[in-house]
Amino acid sequence: MTTQKFLYGLYNDDDIMVSGIKKIQGKGVKVNDAYSPFPVHGLENVLGIKWTRIAICAFLYGLTGLTLAMLAINYFMVVDWPMNIGGKPSMDFYQNLPAFVPIMFEFTVLSAAHGMAITYFLRNMTLPGLPARNPHPRTTDDHFAIEIAPEENAKYSKEELQQMLKETGVVEIFEKERIVKFI
C-alpha cells in the first residue's frame, strides 16, 4: 500500500459534473473516479467503467443456497425425521418436491442476498473500522466530486489541472492524500 495525492473537484449538480468530466476528458485528462450521493445515469459510460461480474457471483451464491436447501430438506424430512404431513409420502424427496419449493426458493434468495452484501463490502473495502473513501463529507449529502491523479496526467501541471477544473463549473477544488490499495 502506498499513498498518493489526488486532486478533487466538488460540484453541486450532477449534470454539471458529467459535462465537466466530458470537457476534461476531451483535453486528454484521465478522470479516475466520481463520488455521488445517488446513482447518476450514464456516469459509468462517461468514466469508461466496465460492467461488474457481481451478477455471476449472485448466481453462484443462489445456486449454493439451492443446493444446501435441497440437501438439508432431504436430510431433515426424508432421512432423519420423516413425517407424514397431510397424507403425503415421506420416503422420497421427489414425491414431496412441490411442498419443498417455497423453502428452496427462500433459501436461494437468502443465500444470494447475503453473499452479494458480503461480496460488496469486501470488494469495496467498506468494512467496519476502515476509513471512508469519500473525499469530502458533502459527497454523501448533496455534492458531487471527481478525482484526478496528477501523477497519471503528467503532461499537465497541477495548476493547469486546477484551471481546467475551474472552467467546468466546480464549487470547490481541493487536494487530498489517500492510501492506494491494490486489490
Secondary structure, 3 states (H helix, E strand, C coil): CEEEEEEEEEECCHHHHHHHHHHHHHCCCCEEEEECCCCCCCHHHHHCCCCCCHHHHHHHHHHHHHHHHHHHHHHHHHHHCCCCCCCCCCCCCHHHHHHHHHHHHHHHHHHHHHHHHHHHHHHCCCCCCCCCCCCCHHHHCCCEEEEECCCCCCCCCHHHHHHHHHCCCCCEEEEEEEEECCC
